[in-house]
Amino acid sequence: MVSPSISDGLVDMARLVGSAIGRATTALLDADLQLAESVISADARVDDAQRDLEDRAIAILARQQPVATDLRVVVASLRMSVDLERSGDLAEHVARLARLRFPKFAVPGDLHRKILEMGQLAQRLMAQAAEVIITKDVDAALQLEQDDDRMDELHRMLFPHLMDDRWKHGVETAVDVTLVGRYYERFADHAVSIARRVVYLVTGELTTDASITP
Amino acid sequence: MVSPSISDGLVDMARLVGSAIGRATTALLDADLQLAESVISADARVDDAQRDLEDRAIAILARQQPVATDLRVVVASLRMSVDLERSGDLAEHVARLARLRFPKFAVPGDLHRKILEMGQLAQRLMAQAAEVIITKDVDAALQLEQDDDRMDELHRMLFPHLMDDRWKHGVETAVDVTLVGRYYERFADHAVSIARRVVYLVTGELTTDASITP
């Protein structure tokens, strides 16, 4: 056991960013400025946690000089911490969009339900990723990947909506929805990427990135 | 000197992705399907290079057990290789958009010049990042960061254009331009992130992410 503290650090980060995406979604759909601000300012904690984790990893590499699997775990953790930091940024972007459009709603009513589903799914996928880090359960990791297919589907479904002749919310809102859709989809990709790293550590097989959407 | 081969690997990756963003921009602006396809298929080389570099880093950590600065260089290299891999994905996304809209042009004529400037600047910033990796020149790294301000400016300038009442290219094109603008801006952020890591290794001071645009 090279690094329970690193694993704990990753799980803490996953909880922070999972909470952030949930709160950001609420801020976006409710046009809640105060909640948006709280998500934006809380992202500094995620960045701190990432730096802290990197420092701990470096300390472990220097002092314990792990080899074989233990070494791979530390290197994989560094990679996962980058995914988590980036996920935090994406949650912050959602909150920034809510703030930018306040007191207006950035998301029109007829897309409310789809964006809510994307936001909830993003939060759930990150919770699954945290669980996979803890349990190292390969089946749960594969399940996460399947659940991400729904995110890709939701993301794809946004575009015909925006490009429908009956779209009446203008270009600004179409641009907002395009960006927010991409933020959720990328957030989910990071959760998938974390799960794949865990699978790789357990099985030695790295699934390709082919199914991660552009 | 712990890792000339790692540094070479990073520079090779930077060259690959710099070339990819340049070619993707040409494919996008010329609606050149063949060129777009070549960028898309070439991204596998970037992914291979990243895995190869990670394997080399792990081998160095296991065999040489570097400490202090040497250890930080290896860890920073891992982080930079992730930035480069992601930059390659972004170049691929630009090419995929060109392919998606072929034989039409994804970018309308009146935005051609701005997108060309973003594409050229992205390629230049990555070339600067490669140079910074080689020279470890802190001034050049700071210059790169300043040059990235122009990318942020170009990116910001896109939105008023899309939202102008005189915009006559429809929502689909607005969505395309929104995404492509974001791809370039993120690509540039990765170049900045690489330069910052080098500065950190040289000076021990990590500049904040505050000026990296959401």
Chai-1 contact restraints between the chains, C-beta under 6 A:
chainA,res_idxA,chainB,res_idxB,connection_type,confidence,min_distance_angstrom,max_distance_angstrom,comment,restraint_id
A,I58,B,V75,contact,1.0,0.0,6.0,A-B,restraint_1
A,L61,B,L71,contact,1.0,0.0,6.0,A-B,restraint_2
A,A62,B,V67,contact,1.0,0.0,6.0,A-B,restraint_3
A,A62,B,L71,contact,1.0,0.0,6.0,A-B,restraint_4
A,Q65,B,Q65,contact,1.0,0.0,6.0,A-B,restraint_5
A,V67,B,A62,contact,1.0,0.0,6.0,A-B,restraint_6
A,L71,B,L61,contact,1.0,0.0,6.0,A-B,restraint_7
A,L71,B,A62,contact,1.0,0.0,6.0,A-B,restraint_8
A,V75,B,I58,contact,1.0,0.0,6.0,A-B,restraint_9
A,L78,B,L78,contact,1.0,0.0,6.0,A-B,restraint_10
A,V82,B,V82,contact,1.0,0.0,6.0,A-B,restraint_11
A,H93,B,P214,contact,1.0,0.0,6.0,A-B,restraint_12
A,R96,B,P214,contact,1.0,0.0,6.0,A-B,restraint_13
A,L162,B,V171,contact,1.0,0.0,6.0,A-B,restraint_14
A,L162,B,V175,contact,1.0,0.0,6.0,A-B,restraint_15
A,M163,B,V171,contact,1.0,0.0,6.0,A-B,restraint_16
A,M163,B,E172,contact,1.0,0.0,6.0,A-B,restraint_17
A,W167,B,V171,contact,1.0,0.0,6.0,A-B,restraint_18
A,V171,B,L162,contact,1.0,0.0,6.0,A-B,restraint_19
A,V171,B,M163,contact,1.0,0.0,6.0,A-B,restraint_20
A,V171,B,A174,contact,1.0,0.0,6.0,A-B,restraint_21
A,E172,B,M163,contact,1.0,0.0,6.0,A-B,restraint_22
A,A174,B,V171,contact,1.0,0.0,6.0,A-B,restraint_23
A,A174,B,A174,contact,1.0,0.0,6.0,A-B,restraint_24
A,A174,B,V175,contact,1.0,0.0,6.0,A-B,restraint_25
A,V175,B,L162,contact,1.0,0.0,6.0,A-B,restraint_26
A,V175,B,T178,contact,1.0,0.0,6.0,A-B,restraint_27
A,T178,B,V175,contact,1.0,0.0,6.0,A-B,restraint_28
A,T178,B,T178,contact,1.0,0.0,6.0,A-B,restraint_29
A,P214,B,H93,contact,1.0,0.0,6.0,A-B,restraint_30
A,P214,B,R96,contact,1.0,0.0,6.0,A-B,restraint_31
